[in-house]
Amino acid sequence: MGSFSIWHWLIVLLIVVMVFGTKKLKNMGSDLGGAVKGFKDGMKEGGAAEDKPAAAPAAVAAQVQAEKTTIDVEAKTKS
């Protein structure tokens, strides 16, 4: 029960093709390829973004404080 033989994988592949169809599998493959390409492009852009200087700590602290501000509102029910 260790590893599967080539025949097991061929049967699994045949069942997958029968369930999804070749056209849907082709579309899923191209979508996966596009996602991998987008990820690689994002990683390249991320490396370029690291070269920029960081924001001033005071500006970052002010932005965080502004985001933490909440408004307390009492909800009224309709009768």
ZIFEN-V852662 format. One record per pair of residues at least 6 apart in sequence whose C-alpha atoms are under 8 Angstrom apart, sorted by sequence separation. I is the first residue (numbers start at 0). J is the second residue. D is the distance in Angstrom with one decimal. If there is no record, write none. Layout:
I|J|D  I|J|D
This chain:
16|24|7.6
